[in-house]
Amino acid sequence: MKIDVDQLAKHFAHIPFQVEGVYRYARDPGVPHADYTDSYPGFVFPLTGKVQFQFNGTPYILSPGKVVHGGAKMSLAQKMFGKTNWEYILVQYRICNAELEASSFSHQHFELATGHSPRLIELIMRLWHVYNQRGGISMFQTEMLFRDVLNEALLCVANRQNSYEPHALFERVAQYIHEHYYQSLTIASLAEQHNVNRNRLSYVFRRYAGMGPAEYLLKYRINMAQEMLVTSELPVQQIAQTVGIADPFYFSRVFKKQLGISPTEYREQFINNPC
């Protein structure tokens, strides 16, 4: 079943819910499975392998890069593909308002095509580990992490849908660079973060910025370094590290190539001519 991700996001933004359980399953071919889903709705996060589940007769292929939602007490059938083992994490939740629960998405089965997201996998594994700890803090963290997991899953779906619009993709990645330029960014990590391949990322940057994403990132870092050179007394080496360039010699070289003078000369020029 197809789902409107924006409507689903609004649903979870306005409806009270809480985690009922977080379970990690590793199944081998031939192991019996339940005929019905549990008493609570839940999201299935595949980790490895491939298997087919049928919720009330509708089939879904569970494999990494997808998240599947099943309602409570639905008929459930399973089909294995060859002799491949598979593993997933199931997060069950409960709607805390009976009146809202009656008209919620919790009674539906649907699939979210998230694509490969290392952050989503990291969050879901943290959720599973935190849930299995004891104490009030772990209970609180479980609720917070589940919302982080949903947020990341919904963003992944939205980003994949928007990736077909080149200008929207450019603006989204450019904004990400502006906010995270000081981190260890690579073209591969940018492409993976936004669920596109490197060729498409290069295409949209050359179309809308007139340069590739690597050059765009480097220029933005140098622009931020310019500002720091005239607004702070930090050493040039520290400024280089602050804007995400670990090698100070490389920083000085690209700075001079872009501006025609070295970082030290740029700072001295501003000091001597502050207006």
Buried (B, 14 or more C-beta within 10 A) or exposed (E): EEBEBEEBBEBBEEBEBEBBBBBBEEBEEEEEEEEEBBEBBBBBBBBEBBBBBBBBEEEBBBBBBBBBBBBBBBEBBBEBEEEEBBBBBBBBBBBEEEEBBEEBBBBBBBBBBBBEBEBBBEBBBBBBBBBEEEEEEBBEBBBEBBEBBBBBBBBBBBBBBBBEEBEBBBBBBBEBBEEBBEEEBEBEEBBBBBBBEBEBBBBBBBEBBEBBBBEBBBBBBBEBBBEBBEEEEEEBBEBBBBBBBEEBEEBBEBBBEBBEEBBEEBBEEBEEEEE
